[in-house]
Amino acid sequence: MDTEEFFLPRSRAANERLHALVPGGAHTYAKGDDQYPENLAPVISHGRGAHVWDVDGNRYIEYGSGLRSVSLGHAHPRVNEAVRRELDRGTNFVRPSVMELEAAERFLATVPTAEMVKFTKNGSDATTAAVRLARAVTGRPRVAICGDHPFFSVDDWFIGTTPMSAGIPTATTELTVAFPYGDLAATEELLARYQDEIACLILEPAGHTEPPPGYLAGLRELADRHGCVLIFDEMITGFRWSEAGAQGLYGVVPDLSTFGKALGNGFAVSALAGRRELMERGGLRHSGDRVFLLSTTHGAETHSLAAAMAVQATYAEEGITARLHALGERLAAGVREAAAGMGVADHVLVRGRASNLVFATLDENGRPSQPYRTLFLRRLLAGGVLAPSFVVSSALDDADIDQTVDVVAQACAVYRKALDAADPTPWLGGRPVKPVFRRLA
């Protein structure tokens, strides 16, 4: 057994204090210490570029920054400058600021497949607004979600379908149905089964695999034929696939789409965008029933909109999407080579588009394993790599990637020992990590 230990005493104490004051010890479940090896959940002091420091003074190369939101790296100078400029001019007023106009113009120039946009603070508000709007314009009650995608909203229409459905009435959950990604026949069967009941199809247009040829166009045709609204959740694909999102890359235009995460480089801003005919139902220039689309006190804070505009300018002028892909390709190749060199290529897998990589950890029987994930994360942390995923930011450089690959190779050597023993337990250091969505704590 490898006896090298890695301690985080100040982080451990801070986590205890967090749990005493904050349910779950974090404000996002995916950031919880249950997602990390026992007593090895660093509490962050600060970050710059692709690196973060914990309260114990350790520096890490960070992946998946801000749950994929910080795609330009922490404290990006251009974004920070834009934000500081607005802070000195006031951030929130009793009437719209001119920044709201300028940010809308910039967004719609970046995502030309949309005709109107409304900003808010988080992705859940945007997706729920899209669902409400779809129900209003179709007069139909049911929502069809892609069952292969892990998350759409904190609101009842989605969370009721997960194992964490406590507190949500069954009557609400029954109005949400699911379709499989990539299977047009199954989706058509679902639409036929609930003929004239389904208000919308909502999905991430792409994920860990590319959409099958003709799939997105086929969904567009199905939605048109069955009279339902097609919604693309572009929280992840927006900017990482192209500046205009997956809809810009694949050339299939949804009725509505939602953007967030990379849009603000860590500042709180998201967007609902789409066809004027639908979006205007939440406005003042139509004759139908008014839809309470989005109305938030902080939805158009000037500094966050300034951050979004700076992000869009940086992506366009510096070719950020291409850089993310190049960095991801280098990382994926290195990790695969390291895994193969240690004889675990069939157990440590890298998946997804180069700009949005995740890893899978499989046991000796080829099944996904939380204990083996724990072992792997433990070795990464000890090597100075904070990586719940391998999602890159553009602030990484080749030296960061090379160091990450070296640490992965060391982790894979331990992984091989555990596979040979057919038992990872001696290398876990405590309880295994847990999935976010589970019924019991």
Secondary structure, 3 states (H helix, E strand, C coil): CCCCCCCCHHHHHHHHHHHHHCHHHCCCHHHCHHHCCCCCCCCEEEEEECEEEECCCCEEEECCHHHHCCCCCECCHHHHHHHHHHHCCCCCCCCCCHHHHHHHHHHHHHCCCCCEEEEECCHHHHHHHHHHHHHHHHCCCEEEEECCCCCCCCCHHHHCCCCCCCCCCHHHHCCEEEECCCCHHHHHHHHHHCCCCEEEEEECCCCCCCCCCCHHHHHHHHHHHHCCEEEEECCCHHHHCECCHHHHHHCCCCCEEEECHHHHCCCCCEEEEECHHHHHHHCCCCCCCCCCCCCCCCCCCHHHHHHHHHHHHHHHHHCHHHHHHHHHHHHHHHHHHHHHHCCCCCCEEEECCHHHEEEEEECCCCCECHHHHHHHHHHHHHCCEECCCECCCCCCCHHHHHHHHHHHHHHHHHHHHHHHHCCCHHHCCCCCCCCCCCCCC
